[in-house]
Amino acid sequence: MRLRALGLAAAAGIAGFLVTFVAVAELLTPSFEFSVFVAIPAGVVVGALFAAAVLFGVGGADDSRQRSLATALGSFAVAFLVGFAVSFAVVGVGAALSILVGLLVGTVGGIVAYGRRRRTAVRE
């Protein structure tokens, strides 16, 4: 297993946890006082699923399309985390707006990574 696959899987797990945690906590806050206690396990489950999908897709897949999708998901996660961190820490906007910025940046990053991976897979 390569270090790149482990890095992409870790980024996908962290991004999946973060988005799920914030979404569940914010959706349940009006009706459930301790929504964080529900959001943490939900985030852990989604983060683990994302990390496993990327790890097995990038590291163990022989199928070019499956590897391309896993690389796109991992690249989305890396771009999301960078966009989120920059908009939250450097620019100083709120967490909700930072997640939206991260989602936009991550979507562009995932699409670009998928296109590059498919283009190189066609040449091989």
C-alpha positions in Angstrom: 0.0 0.0 0.0 1.4 3.3 -1.0 1.6 6.4 1.2 -0.6 8.3 -1.3 -3.4 5.9 -0.9 -3.2 6.2 2.9 -3.1 10.0 2.7 -6.2 10.1 0.5 -8.0 7.7 2.7 -7.2 9.7 5.8 -8.3 12.9 4.2 -11.6 11.3 3.0 -12.2 10.0 6.5 -11.6 13.4 8.1 -13.7 15.2 5.6 -16.6 12.7 5.8 -16.5 13.0 9.6 -16.4 16.8 9.6 -19.3 17.2 7.2 -21.5 14.6 8.8 -20.8 15.8 12.3 -21.7 19.4 11.5 -24.8 18.5 9.4 -26.2 16.1 12.0 -25.5 18.4 14.9 -27.0 21.4 13.2 -30.1 19.5 12.0 -30.8 18.0 15.4 -30.0 21.1 17.6 -33.5 22.6 17.5 -35.2 19.3 18.6 -32.5 17.5 20.6 -30.4 19.2 23.2 -27.4 16.9 23.2 -27.2 16.5 19.4 -23.4 16.2 19.6 -23.8 12.8 21.2 -25.6 11.6 18.0 -23.4 13.6 15.6 -20.1 12.1 16.8 -20.9 8.4 16.1 -22.6 9.3 12.8 -19.5 11.2 11.7 -17.2 8.3 12.8 -19.3 5.8 10.7 -19.4 8.0 7.6 -15.7 8.9 7.9 -14.7 5.2 8.3 -16.9 4.3 5.2 -15.3 7.1 3.1 -11.8 6.1 4.2 -12.4 2.4 3.5 -13.9 3.2 0.1 -10.9 5.3 -0.9 -8.3 2.9 0.6 -9.7 -0.2 -1.1 -10.5 1.7 -4.3 -7.1 3.3 -4.8 -4.9 0.7 -3.2 -6.6 -2.6 -4.2 -8.6 -2.0 -7.3 -7.6 -3.4 -10.7 -10.5 -1.7 -12.4 -9.5 1.6 -13.9 -12.9 3.2 -13.4 -13.1 2.1 -9.7 -9.6 3.5 -9.1 -10.6 6.8 -10.9 -13.6 7.2 -8.7 -11.7 6.5 -5.5 -9.0 8.9 -6.5 -11.6 11.5 -7.2 -13.2 11.0 -3.8 -9.8 11.3 -2.1 -8.9 14.4 -4.1 -12.3 15.9 -3.3 -11.5 15.4 0.4 -8.1 17.0 0.2 -9.4 20.0 -1.7 -12.4 20.2 0.7 -10.1 20.3 3.7 -7.8 22.9 2.2 -10.8 25.1 1.2 -12.4 24.7 4.6 -9.2 25.5 6.5 -8.3 28.5 4.4 -11.8 30.0 4.5 -12.2 29.3 8.2 -8.8 30.1 9.6 -7.3 32.6 7.1 -10.4 34.5 5.8 -12.3 34.1 9.1 -15.8 33.3 7.9 -18.1 31.1 10.0 -18.0 27.3 10.0 -21.2 26.9 7.9 -19.9 29.2 5.1 -16.5 27.6 5.3 -18.1 24.2 4.7 -19.8 25.5 1.6 -16.6 27.0 0.3 -14.9 23.6 1.0 -17.6 21.8 -0.8 -17.2 24.0 -3.9 -13.5 23.7 -3.9 -13.6 20.0 -3.2 -16.1 19.4 -6.1 -13.8 21.2 -8.5 -10.8 19.3 -7.2 -12.6 15.9 -7.5 -13.8 16.6 -11.0 -10.3 17.6 -12.1 -8.7 14.5 -10.5 -11.2 12.2 -12.1 -10.6 13.7 -15.5 -6.9 13.5 -15.2 -7.0 9.9 -13.9 -9.4 8.8 -16.7 -7.2 10.5 -19.3 -4.0 8.7 -18.1 -5.9 5.4 -17.8 -7.0 5.7 -21.5 -3.4 6.2 -22.6 -2.2 3.1 -20.7 
